[in-house]
Every structure is written in structure tokens, then in C-alpha cells.
Amino acid sequence: MKNIIFLAPPAAGKGTFSEYLVDNYGYTHLSTGDLLREEAEENEELKEFLKSGKLVDDKLIIDLVEKKLKKLAKTQPFVLDGVPRTLQQAQKLDIILNGLGFLNVVAVLIDVEKTTLVDRVVGRKVCPNCHKNYNTIIKEFQPRIDNVCDDCGATLITRSDDNLESFEVRYHEYEESVNPILAFYKAKGCLKVLYNNKVDQTEALKSLRSIVDEH
């Protein structure tokens, strides 16, 4: 199976697709957002920085990812969510993956309209216990009981960076940096595009399965 690097603006569906790969294909999900939030629990300065929506230093991101990748067996497929966000990260990550022997890698761009992204961000709620995602704006993703997780009954929370101001900062920085990254992976011949503008994700998941199973 392919090792997958997701490239996408905030709220494009990286977490949802990663969860699908974990549940249905046995992937290991490496989320830089989760890694940073874990790190921020011990670092108040980093916690405040994350609330601003600005990009974190390249070295910190790459060091956290490399540490996790070194623990994976070469036969264990992974999905990487949240990095690279700059061309420099893409180049460094490529060196790390090659050095560790992960060669069967594909970069997948998740293409989503901005208006759809805003609804996802502003309405997003997360279960702090089982990490399932919900949305108070999009009907299909509302919990059965307001503010309560369907699966484990925990009270849902809003992540500190899920606000319109933070989204606009992250989206702008994504637009400023993504084209060189796409060009980098296109030149390597390993760039795929996954369209995810519909609430019904049947077609998007079908496309994802094709990417995973491609030889």
C-alpha cells in the first residue's frame, strides 16, 4: 500500500480521510496538529502561539515527525497529516523518508472550496475522549444530542484554533506556500488530487481507495 502525505488547507478533511485509512486499511496516522498539541501541554508559549494560527518553526515540526517515523516498521503504512507546509519542509521530509527506507510515498492534494472550509471550521466540535469530529452547522455531522459525543457520551469541545480569525491566517499562509510544494511533488511524479467539496463523501473515498491500492 502507498504511504500517504496529505496536502490541504485547514478543515479540508485530512483527519476524516486519515481515520478512514486507519480503520479500513490499518494505517498509522501521524498528525502534526496532534503532535504539536501534545507538545504544547508542556509548553505554555507554544500553546499561545498555536492559538494565533501562524506556522510553527520548520525544525520543530520536522523533528517531531522524524521521531515518530523512526518508530514505524517499514511494512507499516502511514498517513502524514499537516506536513509539509513549506517547500523547505517538503525537501527535508523527502530526505528523511528516503533515509529511513520509506520509498512508496504519494502526496495527495485535498481540493476544497473556501466557503465549504469556513463552515467546517466555524461549526467544528471534537470529542476530547475518542476524538470523533462533529459540526454544528453541517446537518449531516451534528451529534444526536447537542454537544454530546454519539459514541462515548463525552462533552464536545471547540479547539482553540477553530475560529474564523485563525482560519483566515492559516488559509492565507497555505495559499502562499502550497504551489512550490505541489510543483515539488509533481516533478517527482507522485502527486494526486482528491476532490472533497460534497457532504456525501462516497466519490472522494472511492478515489482515495484507488490511490491506496495503486501499484
C-alpha positions as a Markdown table, in Angstrom:
| # | Residue | x | y | z |
|---|---|---|---|---|
| 1 | Met | 0.0 | 0.0 | 0.0 |
| 2 | Lys | 1.0 | 3.6 | -0.5 |
| 3 | Asn | 2.3 | 5.8 | 2.3 |
| 4 | Ile | 0.3 | 9.0 | 2.0 |
| 5 | Ile | 1.2 | 12.6 | 2.6 |
| 6 | Phe | -1.9 | 14.8 | 2.7 |
| 7 | Leu | -1.6 | 18.4 | 1.4 |
| 8 | Ala | -4.7 | 20.5 | 2.1 |
| 9 | Pro | -6.0 | 23.8 | 3.5 |
| 10 | Pro | -7.4 | 23.8 | 7.1 |
| 11 | Ala | -10.6 | 21.7 | 7.6 |
| 12 | Ala | -10.3 | 20.1 | 4.2 |
| 13 | Gly | -10.9 | 16.6 | 5.6 |
| 14 | Lys | -7.4 | 15.3 | 6.4 |
| 15 | Gly | -8.5 | 13.9 | 9.7 |
| 16 | Thr | -11.6 | 12.3 | 8.3 |
| 17 | Phe | -9.7 | 10.6 | 5.5 |
| 18 | Ser | -6.9 | 9.6 | 7.8 |
| 19 | Glu | -9.4 | 8.0 | 10.2 |
| 20 | Tyr | -10.8 | 6.0 | 7.3 |
| 21 | Leu | -7.4 | 4.7 | 6.3 |
| 22 | Val | -6.6 | 3.7 | 9.9 |
| 23 | Asp | -10.0 | 1.9 | 10.3 |
| 24 | Asn | -10.1 | 0.2 | 6.9 |
| 25 | Tyr | -6.5 | -0.3 | 5.9 |
| 26 | Gly | -4.6 | -0.4 | 9.2 |
| 27 | Tyr | -2.6 | 2.8 | 8.6 |
| 28 | Thr | -0.7 | 4.6 | 11.3 |
| 29 | His | -1.9 | 8.3 | 11.4 |
| 30 | Leu | 0.8 | 10.8 | 12.1 |
| 31 | Ser | -0.9 | 14.2 | 12.7 |
| 32 | Thr | 1.4 | 17.2 | 13.2 |
| 33 | Gly | -1.5 | 19.0 | 14.8 |
| 34 | Asp | -1.9 | 16.3 | 17.4 |
| 35 | Leu | 1.9 | 16.2 | 17.9 |
| 36 | Leu | 2.1 | 19.9 | 18.5 |
| 37 | Arg | -0.9 | 20.0 | 20.8 |
| 38 | Glu | 0.8 | 17.2 | 22.9 |
| 39 | Glu | 4.0 | 19.3 | 23.0 |
| 40 | Ala | 2.0 | 22.4 | 23.9 |
| 41 | Glu | 0.7 | 20.8 | 27.0 |
| 42 | Glu | 4.2 | 21.1 | 28.4 |
| 43 | Asn | 4.9 | 24.5 | 26.8 |
| 44 | Glu | 2.7 | 27.5 | 27.5 |
| 45 | Glu | 4.5 | 29.7 | 25.0 |
| 46 | Leu | 3.8 | 27.2 | 22.2 |
| 47 | Lys | 0.2 | 26.8 | 23.3 |
| 48 | Glu | -0.3 | 30.6 | 22.9 |
| 49 | Phe | 1.5 | 30.6 | 19.6 |
| 50 | Leu | -0.8 | 27.8 | 18.2 |
| 51 | Lys | -3.9 | 29.9 | 19.0 |
| 52 | Ser | -2.6 | 32.6 | 16.6 |
| 53 | Gly | -2.9 | 30.3 | 13.7 |
| 54 | Lys | 0.7 | 31.1 | 12.5 |
| 55 | Leu | 3.0 | 28.5 | 11.1 |
| 56 | Val | 5.3 | 26.8 | 13.6 |
| 57 | Asp | 9.1 | 26.7 | 13.0 |
| 58 | Asp | 10.1 | 24.2 | 10.4 |
| 59 | Lys | 12.7 | 22.5 | 12.6 |
| 60 | Leu | 10.3 | 21.7 | 15.4 |
| 61 | Ile | 7.7 | 20.2 | 13.0 |
| 62 | Ile | 10.3 | 18.1 | 11.2 |
| 63 | Asp | 12.0 | 16.9 | 14.4 |
| 64 | Leu | 8.6 | 15.7 | 15.8 |
| 65 | Val | 7.7 | 13.9 | 12.6 |
| 66 | Glu | 11.1 | 12.3 | 12.2 |
| 67 | Lys | 11.0 | 11.0 | 15.8 |
| 68 | Lys | 7.6 | 9.3 | 15.1 |
| 69 | Leu | 8.7 | 7.9 | 11.7 |
| 70 | Lys | 11.7 | 6.2 | 13.2 |
| 71 | Lys | 9.4 | 4.1 | 15.4 |
| 72 | Leu | 7.5 | 2.7 | 12.4 |
| 73 | Ala | 8.2 | -0.6 | 10.8 |
| 74 | Lys | 8.8 | -0.3 | 7.0 |
| 75 | Thr | 5.9 | -2.7 | 6.4 |
| 76 | Gln | 3.5 | -0.4 | 8.4 |
| 77 | Pro | 1.8 | 2.1 | 6.0 |
| 78 | Phe | 1.4 | 5.6 | 7.4 |
| 79 | Val | -0.6 | 8.7 | 6.5 |
| 80 | Leu | 1.0 | 12.0 | 7.3 |
| 81 | Asp | -1.3 | 14.9 | 8.0 |
| 82 | Gly | -0.1 | 18.5 | 8.5 |
| 83 | Val | 3.3 | 18.5 | 6.9 |
| 84 | Pro | 4.9 | 19.7 | 4.7 |
| 85 | Arg | 3.6 | 23.3 | 4.9 |
| 86 | Thr | 6.6 | 24.8 | 3.2 |
| 87 | Leu | 8.9 | 23.8 | 0.3 |
| 88 | Gln | 11.8 | 23.5 | 2.8 |
| 89 | Gln | 9.8 | 21.0 | 4.9 |
| 90 | Ala | 8.9 | 19.0 | 1.8 |
| 91 | Gln | 12.6 | 18.8 | 0.8 |
| 92 | Lys | 13.7 | 17.9 | 4.3 |
| 93 | Leu | 10.9 | 15.3 | 4.7 |
| 94 | Asp | 11.9 | 13.7 | 1.4 |
| 95 | Ile | 15.5 | 13.3 | 2.7 |
| 96 | Ile | 14.2 | 11.8 | 5.9 |
| 97 | Leu | 11.8 | 9.3 | 4.2 |
| 98 | Asn | 14.5 | 8.2 | 1.8 |
| 99 | Gly | 17.0 | 7.8 | 4.6 |
| 100 | Leu | 14.6 | 5.7 | 6.6 |
| 101 | Gly | 13.7 | 3.5 | 3.6 |
| 102 | Phe | 10.1 | 4.7 | 3.1 |
| 103 | Leu | 10.0 | 4.8 | -0.7 |
| 104 | Asn | 6.4 | 4.0 | -1.7 |
| 105 | Val | 5.1 | 7.5 | -0.9 |
| 106 | Val | 2.4 | 9.6 | -2.7 |
| 107 | Ala | 1.4 | 13.2 | -2.0 |
| 108 | Val | -2.4 | 13.7 | -2.1 |
| 109 | Leu | -3.9 | 17.2 | -2.5 |
| 110 | Ile | -7.3 | 17.5 | -1.0 |
| 111 | Asp | -9.1 | 20.2 | -3.1 |
| 112 | Val | -12.0 | 22.0 | -1.3 |
| 113 | Glu | -13.8 | 25.3 | -1.9 |
| 114 | Lys | -13.1 | 28.0 | 0.7 |
| 115 | Thr | -16.8 | 28.6 | 1.6 |
| 116 | Thr | -17.0 | 24.9 | 2.5 |
| 117 | Leu | -13.9 | 25.2 | 4.6 |
| 118 | Val | -15.3 | 28.1 | 6.6 |
| 119 | Asp | -18.5 | 26.2 | 7.5 |
| 120 | Arg | -16.4 | 23.2 | 8.6 |
| 121 | Val | -14.1 | 25.3 | 10.8 |
| 122 | Val | -16.7 | 27.6 | 12.5 |
| 123 | Gly | -19.0 | 24.7 | 13.2 |
| 124 | Arg | -16.5 | 22.0 | 14.2 |
| 125 | Lys | -16.7 | 20.2 | 17.6 |
| 126 | Val | -14.4 | 17.5 | 18.7 |
| 127 | Cys | -14.8 | 14.7 | 21.3 |
| 128 | Pro | -11.9 | 15.1 | 23.8 |
| 129 | Asn | -12.1 | 11.4 | 24.6 |
| 130 | Cys | -12.4 | 9.4 | 21.4 |
| 131 | His | -11.5 | 12.3 | 19.1 |
| 132 | Lys | -14.6 | 11.9 | 16.8 |
| 133 | Asn | -15.4 | 15.1 | 14.8 |
| 134 | Tyr | -18.8 | 16.8 | 14.6 |
| 135 | Asn | -20.2 | 20.0 | 13.1 |
| 136 | Thr | -22.9 | 22.3 | 14.4 |
| 137 | Ile | -23.5 | 23.9 | 11.0 |
| 138 | Ile | -23.5 | 21.0 | 8.7 |
| 139 | Lys | -26.6 | 18.9 | 9.5 |
| 140 | Glu | -25.1 | 15.6 | 8.4 |
| 141 | Phe | -22.4 | 15.9 | 11.0 |
| 142 | Gln | -24.4 | 17.2 | 14.0 |
| 143 | Pro | -24.4 | 15.0 | 17.1 |
| 144 | Arg | -27.7 | 13.3 | 18.0 |
| 145 | Ile | -27.7 | 15.1 | 21.4 |
| 146 | Asp | -26.4 | 18.7 | 21.3 |
| 147 | Asn | -22.8 | 19.0 | 22.4 |
| 148 | Val | -22.6 | 15.2 | 23.4 |
| 149 | Cys | -20.5 | 12.6 | 21.6 |
| 150 | Asp | -22.6 | 9.9 | 19.9 |
| 151 | Asp | -20.0 | 7.2 | 20.6 |
| 152 | Cys | -18.8 | 7.7 | 24.2 |
| 153 | Gly | -21.0 | 10.4 | 25.7 |
| 154 | Ala | -18.3 | 12.9 | 26.4 |
| 155 | Thr | -19.0 | 16.6 | 26.3 |
| 156 | Leu | -17.7 | 18.0 | 22.9 |
| 157 | Ile | -15.2 | 20.8 | 22.8 |
| 158 | Thr | -14.1 | 23.5 | 20.4 |
| 159 | Arg | -10.4 | 23.5 | 19.6 |
| 160 | Ser | -8.7 | 26.8 | 20.4 |
| 161 | Asp | -7.7 | 27.4 | 16.8 |
| 162 | Asp | -11.1 | 26.7 | 15.3 |
| 163 | Asn | -12.2 | 30.3 | 14.8 |
| 164 | Leu | -12.6 | 32.5 | 11.8 |
| 165 | Glu | -9.7 | 34.8 | 12.5 |
| 166 | Ser | -7.3 | 31.9 | 13.0 |
| 167 | Phe | -8.7 | 30.1 | 9.9 |
| 168 | Glu | -8.1 | 33.2 | 7.7 |
| 169 | Val | -4.4 | 33.3 | 8.9 |
| 170 | Arg | -3.9 | 29.6 | 8.2 |
| 171 | Tyr | -5.7 | 29.7 | 4.9 |
| 172 | His | -3.7 | 32.7 | 3.6 |
| 173 | Glu | -0.4 | 31.1 | 4.6 |
| 174 | Tyr | -1.5 | 27.8 | 2.9 |
| 175 | Glu | -2.2 | 29.7 | -0.3 |
| 176 | Glu | 1.1 | 31.5 | -0.1 |
| 177 | Ser | 3.1 | 28.3 | 0.4 |
| 178 | Val | 1.3 | 25.4 | -1.4 |
| 179 | Asn | 2.3 | 26.0 | -5.1 |
| 180 | Pro | 6.0 | 25.3 | -4.7 |
| 181 | Ile | 5.2 | 22.2 | -2.7 |
| 182 | Leu | 2.8 | 20.9 | -5.4 |
| 183 | Ala | 5.4 | 21.6 | -8.0 |
| 184 | Phe | 8.0 | 19.7 | -6.0 |
| 185 | Tyr | 5.8 | 16.5 | -5.7 |
| 186 | Lys | 4.6 | 16.9 | -9.3 |
| 187 | Ala | 8.2 | 16.9 | -10.5 |
| 188 | Lys | 8.8 | 13.7 | -8.5 |
| 189 | Gly | 5.8 | 12.1 | -10.2 |
| 190 | Cys | 3.9 | 11.3 | -7.0 |
| 191 | Leu | 1.2 | 14.0 | -6.8 |
| 192 | Lys | -2.5 | 13.0 | -6.8 |
| 193 | Val | -5.7 | 15.2 | -6.4 |
| 194 | Leu | -8.7 | 14.3 | -4.3 |
| 195 | Tyr | -11.8 | 16.5 | -4.6 |
| 196 | Asn | -13.8 | 16.8 | -1.3 |
| 197 | Asn | -16.5 | 19.5 | -1.8 |
| 198 | Lys | -19.6 | 17.4 | -1.2 |
| 199 | Val | -21.1 | 16.3 | 2.2 |
| 200 | Asp | -21.6 | 12.9 | 0.7 |
| 201 | Gln | -18.0 | 11.6 | 0.5 |
| 202 | Thr | -18.7 | 8.4 | -1.4 |
| 203 | Glu | -16.9 | 9.6 | -4.5 |
| 204 | Ala | -14.0 | 11.0 | -2.5 |
| 205 | Leu | -13.5 | 7.8 | -0.6 |
| 206 | Lys | -13.7 | 5.8 | -3.9 |
| 207 | Ser | -10.8 | 8.0 | -5.3 |
| 208 | Leu | -8.8 | 7.5 | -2.0 |
| 209 | Arg | -9.2 | 3.8 | -2.2 |
| 210 | Ser | -7.9 | 3.8 | -5.8 |
| 211 | Ile | -4.8 | 5.8 | -4.7 |
| 212 | Val | -4.1 | 3.4 | -1.8 |
| 213 | Asp | -4.4 | 0.3 | -4.0 |
| 214 | Glu | -2.5 | 1.7 | -6.9 |
| 215 | His | 0.7 | -0.3 | -7.7 |
